């Protein structure tokens, strides 16, 4: 089996989807690889160690110096990020998002950084109509941008579970904006 096929199989095993489900959802394996590379580094490494290398949760806990319960929770959170229908839909439509939208999806949705903090740190430039060159987006700008992304990135009709607004925030916890 060529290396690229082996990597694709690894990604499928990490996410927990079959090729048939991917076709039904209209998602390509490269989109899953992109999503896997966008989740927080610690979660990505734990997933790979468990699914690709076959490490046990107890081994990982000893290696990291944390409890097995912490490893279990981190793995659960990472799998939830990877299987979330909105995340899958957003990554499948990645090329249709502009640079600011991609950056916001990456920071807010996949890394779990709150909008308020993104605005305070000035990580995203202000939108063209109201923004002046060199200005950072305000919290209100980010909220508006996120609503537009969320509205345009709704999951395809055949997704695995129904997307609920209250289960859509960073890591699948809460979609409260700000």
Helices and strands as residue ranges (DSSP letters): H 3-15, H 19-25, H 29-38, H 41-51, H 57-64, H 68-83, H 85-92, G 94-96, H 99-104, I 105-110, H 115-121, H 139-152, G 165-167, G 170-172
